[in-house]
Amino acid sequence: MSTIRIENSQCDRSPGCPSRRVCPQGAIVPVEGGSYPGSNGYTVIQDKCTGCGVCMRVCAGGAVQMG
């Protein structure tokens, strides 16, 4: 199975993260803390992720990566 990760240095930290919204498993979650959900970036719960790659296709900044 492929592993999806988020490179937070490339993430725009949008509270309306499209990758998070389209994840069929709800595996993308905000990193805790910050002034709004996502202000510290996002992470992938690997136990929930199936590696489908839908999140990668909608991430405009290329922050969602496989590997």
C-alpha positions in Angstrom: 0.0 0.0 0.0 1.2 3.5 -0.8 1.9 6.0 2.0 0.5 9.5 1.7 2.2 12.3 3.5 1.9 16.1 3.7 4.8 18.4 3.2 3.7 21.2 5.5 6.4 23.6 4.1 4.4 23.5 0.8 1.0 23.6 2.4 -1.0 26.8 2.3 -2.6 25.8 5.6 -6.1 26.7 4.4 -8.9 25.9 6.9 -10.9 24.7 3.8 -8.2 22.3 2.7 -9.6 20.6 -0.5 -7.5 17.5 0.1 -9.0 17.1 3.5 -12.5 17.6 2.1 -12.2 14.9 -0.6 -10.5 12.2 1.5 -13.0 9.3 1.5 -11.5 7.9 4.7 -11.3 11.2 6.7 -7.5 10.5 7.1 -6.3 14.1 6.7 -6.6 16.0 9.9 -5.2 19.4 11.1 -2.1 19.4 13.3 -3.2 20.4 16.8 -2.9 23.9 18.1 -2.9 27.2 16.2 -5.4 29.9 15.8 -7.7 28.0 13.4 -7.9 24.4 12.2 -5.0 23.9 9.8 -2.9 26.9 10.8 -0.2 24.4 11.9 -0.7 22.3 8.8 -2.2 18.9 8.3 -1.2 15.3 8.9 -2.3 11.9 7.6 -3.7 9.2 9.9 -1.9 6.3 8.3 -4.2 3.7 9.8 -7.2 5.3 8.0 -5.4 6.1 4.7 -5.9 3.6 1.9 -3.4 5.3 -0.5 -6.1 6.1 -3.1 -4.4 9.4 -4.1 -7.5 11.5 -4.4 -6.1 14.0 -2.0 -2.9 14.4 -4.2 -4.9 15.3 -7.3 -6.7 18.2 -5.6 -3.8 19.8 -3.7 -2.9 22.9 -5.8 0.4 23.4 -3.9 1.7 19.9 -4.3 1.9 19.5 -0.5 0.3 16.0 -0.5 2.8 13.5 -1.7 3.2 9.8 -2.0 6.2 8.0 -0.6 
